[in-house]
Amino acid sequence: MSIQLVTTVAGLRAESARLLGAKRGVSQGLVPTMGALHEGHAALARAAVENNDVVVASIFVNPLQFGDAVDLDRYPRTLDADLALLEGQDVDLVFAPTVEEVYPGGEPLVRITSGRLGDKWEGASRPGHFDGALTVVAKLLHYGIPAAGLPAGAAAGPQRGSLPAYRAYFGQKDAQQLALVRRMVSDLDFPVEIVGVPTVRAEDGLALSSRNRFLSGDERDAALVLSRALRLLEERANAHEPLDLDSALALVESQPLVELDYFDVVDPGTLEPLAENCRETPFRGDALALIAAKVGPVRLIDNVVLNS
C-alpha cells in the first residue's frame, strides 16, 4: 500500500511538510473524517486531490460529539478498508490518531461553543454534539496547517516563508455542520478555505451515510421517503412554485417506519426558518430544506439546496 499512515501530530506535520517539498507543492487539502468511509467520502477526497498538490485525510472517531456511549462504541471502525478507499483516490497521507493523541490531558476543559447556530435542528436533538464536533475540527484544522514553502528560487514551489494554499473539505449532507465550520473559520480567522462538496446519493436517492449499514431492507425502503420529500420541494423551487411544505410533510408522515424529528426550510446562512409565505407564494431566492428522522433504530439526516 503506497498511501502513508501517521498516528501523531508531529508525524503529520513532518510528513506533510516532506511531501510538499518533494512535490514542490503550493497547496494542501485536508479531508476530516470519522472513518467507516463510503463513496461520499471518496467524493471529498477526489475534490481535494483535483485542487491540491498534497492531500491529507484524517480518521478519528471523536468521543466529544457522541452523547451516548453505546452509540460511540457502535460506530464502525474499518481502518484497512478506509485506507484502501483513500489510496484509490490518490490521497497522499492519512492521519489516524488515538484519543490520547488528540486529547492528551483528557477531555478538554475549554471547547469551541457553537452558539445560537448550533442550538437548533441537530443541536436541539443532540445537545453538545456541535460543541464537540467544532472542538475537534478546530484541532484538526490547526494540525493540518501546511509548513512554509521551499527556499526562494525553487523551480515550482512557493517563496521562502510563504504558506501553501490550505483548504478543508466537508460534505453538504451535514449541512448544519458545514455552516458552523464556515462560521467558526470566519469568526475566529482560521487560515483555511472551507470547501463544501455536494451530497452523494445511492441510485435510489438515499443520501450515503455510514449509518445506512444498520438499516434493514424494509427500513431502507422506508428511508427513501426523506429524499423524495426533499426532491418534491426542489422541483417546486425550480419551477418557482409555492413550496407547499405541508404536503411534503404529509408524504413523510405517511410512512409508518419513519419517526420524523424535523422538516423545515431555512436561510442557508443563519439556519433560521424562512417566512411562512414561501409555502404559499411563488418561491424566490435561496434556501435550505432540512430533514431528520429516525428509521428503525437509525437516525438519518438529509437536506437539499433550494434556489430559484
C-alpha positions in Angstrom: 0.0 0.0 0.0 1.6 3.3 -1.1 -0.6 5.6 1.0 1.2 6.7 4.1 -0.3 6.5 7.6 0.8 8.5 10.6 -0.7 8.5 14.1 0.9 11.5 15.8 0.6 15.2 15.3 4.4 15.5 15.0 4.3 12.8 12.3 1.5 14.5 10.4 3.4 17.9 10.3 6.7 16.3 9.4 5.4 14.1 6.7 3.1 16.7 5.1 6.0 19.1 5.0 8.2 16.5 3.4 5.5 15.8 0.8 5.0 19.4 0.0 8.8 19.8 -0.5 9.1 16.7 -2.6 6.2 17.7 -4.8 7.2 21.4 -4.8 3.6 21.9 -3.8 1.8 25.2 -3.5 -1.4 23.8 -1.9 -2.6 21.3 0.7 -6.0 19.9 1.2 -7.5 18.3 4.4 -10.4 15.8 4.4 -11.5 15.3 8.0 -13.5 12.1 8.6 -14.6 9.7 11.3 -13.8 6.6 9.2 -16.3 4.0 8.0 -15.8 5.6 4.6 -18.1 5.4 1.6 -18.5 7.0 -1.8 -19.5 10.3 -0.2 -16.1 10.4 1.4 -14.4 9.4 -1.8 -16.1 12.4 -3.5 -14.5 14.7 -0.8 -11.1 13.1 -1.4 -11.4 13.5 -5.2 -12.3 17.1 -4.9 -9.3 17.7 -2.7 -7.0 15.8 -5.0 -8.2 17.7 -8.0 -7.3 21.1 -6.4 -4.3 20.5 -4.2 -0.7 19.2 -4.6 -0.8 17.3 -1.3 -3.9 15.8 0.3 -4.2 14.6 3.9 -7.3 12.7 5.2 -7.9 12.3 8.9 -9.7 9.3 10.5 -10.7 9.9 14.1 -13.9 8.9 15.9 -14.4 11.9 18.2 -15.9 11.0 21.6 -16.8 14.6 22.3 -19.6 14.6 19.8 -21.4 11.4 21.0 -24.0 11.9 23.7 -24.5 8.2 24.0 -21.6 5.9 25.0 -23.4 3.0 23.2 -23.6 5.0 20.0 -19.8 5.8 20.3 -19.0 2.1 20.8 -21.2 1.0 18.0 -19.7 3.4 15.4 -17.9 1.2 12.9 -14.1 1.2 12.8 -12.9 0.0 9.4 -9.3 1.3 9.1 -8.0 -1.1 6.5 -11.0 -0.6 4.2 -10.7 3.2 4.7 -7.1 3.2 3.8 -7.8 1.3 0.6 -10.6 3.7 -0.4 -8.4 6.7 0.2 -5.5 5.2 -1.7 -7.8 4.6 -4.6 -8.5 8.4 -4.7 -4.7 9.2 -4.6 -4.8 10.7 -1.1 -1.2 11.2 0.0 -1.3 10.8 3.7 -3.7 9.6 6.4 -3.7 10.9 10.0 -5.3 8.3 12.3 -4.6 9.4 15.9 -5.6 7.8 19.2 -7.9 9.6 21.6 -4.9 10.2 23.8 -3.1 11.9 21.0 -5.9 14.4 20.3 -6.9 14.9 24.0 -3.6 14.3 25.9 -4.9 15.7 29.1 -8.3 14.0 28.9 -11.4 15.8 27.8 -10.6 19.5 27.2 -11.8 22.0 29.8 -12.0 24.7 27.1 -14.1 23.9 24.0 -15.5 25.7 20.9 -19.1 26.7 21.5 -21.4 26.5 18.6 -23.7 29.3 20.0 -27.1 30.0 18.6 -26.3 28.5 15.3 -25.7 25.1 16.9 -28.6 25.1 19.4 -31.3 24.3 16.8 -32.1 21.4 14.5 -29.4 18.8 15.1 -28.2 20.7 18.1 -31.6 20.6 19.7 -31.9 16.9 19.2 -28.3 16.1 20.2 -27.2 18.6 22.9 -23.5 19.3 22.9 -22.9 17.5 19.6 -21.7 20.5 17.7 -19.6 21.8 20.5 -17.7 18.5 20.4 -17.6 18.5 16.6 -16.3 22.0 16.3 -13.7 21.4 19.0 -12.1 18.5 17.2 -12.4 20.2 13.8 -10.6 23.2 15.2 -7.8 21.0 16.4 -7.6 19.1 13.1 -7.5 22.3 11.1 -4.6 23.6 13.2 -2.8 20.3 12.9 -3.1 20.4 9.1 -1.8 23.9 8.5 0.9 23.4 5.9 4.5 24.2 6.6 6.3 27.2 4.9 7.3 26.6 1.3 10.6 25.9 -0.4 13.6 28.1 -0.5 13.4 31.1 -2.8 14.3 30.2 -6.3 12.9 26.7 -6.3 11.5 25.9 -9.8 7.9 25.4 -9.0 7.4 26.0 -5.3 6.3 29.0 -3.2 8.8 31.6 -2.0 10.7 31.3 1.3 8.5 31.8 4.3 5.2 31.7 2.4 2.5 29.2 3.2 0.9 27.0 0.6 -2.8 27.4 0.0 -4.8 25.5 2.5 -8.3 24.0 2.0 -10.5 21.7 4.0 -13.4 19.6 2.5 -16.8 18.9 4.1 -19.9 17.2 2.8 -23.1 19.2 2.1 -25.1 16.3 3.6 -24.1 17.6 7.1 -25.4 21.0 6.2 -25.6 22.4 9.7 -22.0 21.2 10.5 -20.8 22.8 7.3 -22.5 26.1 8.1 -21.0 26.0 11.6 -17.5 25.2 10.4 -17.6 28.0 7.9 -18.8 30.4 10.6 -16.1 29.3 13.0 -13.4 29.7 10.4 -14.7 33.2 9.6 -15.3 34.4 13.1 -12.0 33.1 14.5 -9.8 33.9 11.5 -8.6 30.4 10.7 -6.1 30.4 7.8 -8.1 27.8 5.7 -10.7 27.8 2.9 -13.7 25.6 3.6 -15.0 23.8 0.6 -18.5 22.2 0.6 -18.9 19.1 -1.6 -22.4 18.1 -2.9 -24.2 15.2 -1.2 -23.6 11.8 -2.8 -26.6 9.5 -3.1 -27.3 5.9 -3.9 -29.1 5.2 -7.1 -32.4 5.0 -5.2 -31.8 8.6 -3.9 -30.8 7.8 -0.3 -28.0 10.0 0.9 -24.9 8.0 1.6 -24.2 7.6 5.4 -22.0 5.4 7.5 -25.2 4.6 9.4 -27.1 3.2 6.4 -25.5 -0.2 7.1 -27.7 -0.5 10.2 -30.9 -0.3 8.2 -32.9 -3.5 7.4 -34.3 -3.9 3.9 -37.7 -2.6 4.9 -36.2 0.3 6.8 -34.0 1.3 3.9 -37.1 1.3 1.6 -38.9 3.4 4.1 -36.0 5.9 4.4 -36.3 6.8 0.8 -39.3 9.0 1.7 -36.8 11.5 3.1 -35.1 12.2 -0.3 -38.5 12.0 -2.1 -39.9 14.8 0.1 -36.8 16.9 -0.4 -36.9 16.4 -4.1 -40.6 17.5 -4.2 -39.6 20.8 -2.6 -36.6 21.1 -5.0 -38.9 20.6 -8.0 -41.3 23.2 -6.8 -38.5 25.7 -6.1 -37.0 25.2 -9.6 -40.5 25.8 -11.1 -40.9 29.0 -9.0 -44.0 27.4 -7.4 -45.1 27.7 -3.7 -43.2 25.1 -1.7 -46.3 23.7 0.0 -44.2 22.2 2.8 -47.4 20.7 4.4 -47.9 18.3 1.6 -44.2 17.2 1.6 -44.6 16.8 5.4 -47.6 14.6 4.9 -45.7 12.4 2.5 -43.1 11.7 5.2 -45.7 11.1 7.9 -47.5 8.6 5.7 -44.5 6.2 6.1 -45.1 4.3 9.4 -41.5 3.2 9.8 -40.3 6.8 9.8 -40.4 8.9 13.0 -39.9 12.5 12.0 -37.8 14.8 14.1 -37.8 18.0 12.0 -38.5 19.1 8.4 -38.3 22.8 7.5 -37.0 25.3 5.0 -34.3 27.7 6.4 -32.0 30.5 5.5 -28.7 28.9 4.3 -26.5 31.3 6.4 -28.5 31.7 9.6 -30.5 28.4 9.6 -33.5 30.4 10.7 -36.8 29.2 9.3 -38.0 31.2 6.3 -41.2 33.3 6.4 -44.4 31.3 6.1 -45.2 33.0 2.8 -42.7 30.9 0.9 -45.1 28.0 1.4 -48.0 29.8 -0.3 -46.4 32.2 -2.8 -44.0 31.5 -5.6 -40.6 30.7 -4.3 -37.8 33.2 -4.9 -34.2 33.3 -3.6 -32.1 30.8 -1.9 -32.9 28.4 0.9 -32.0 25.1 2.5 -34.6 22.3 3.2 -33.5 20.2 6.2 -34.9 16.9 7.4 -34.1 14.4 10.1 -35.9 11.3 11.2 -35.4 8.0 13.0 -35.9 5.0 10.7 -36.0 1.9 12.9 -33.0 2.3 15.3 -31.1 4.6 12.9 -31.3 8.4 12.9 -30.8 9.9 9.4 -30.4 13.4 8.2 -30.6 14.9 4.7 -31.0 18.3 3.0 -31.3 19.9 -0.3 -30.3 23.4 -1.5 -33.2 25.3 -3.0 -32.7 28.3 -5.3 -34.7 29.9 -8.0 
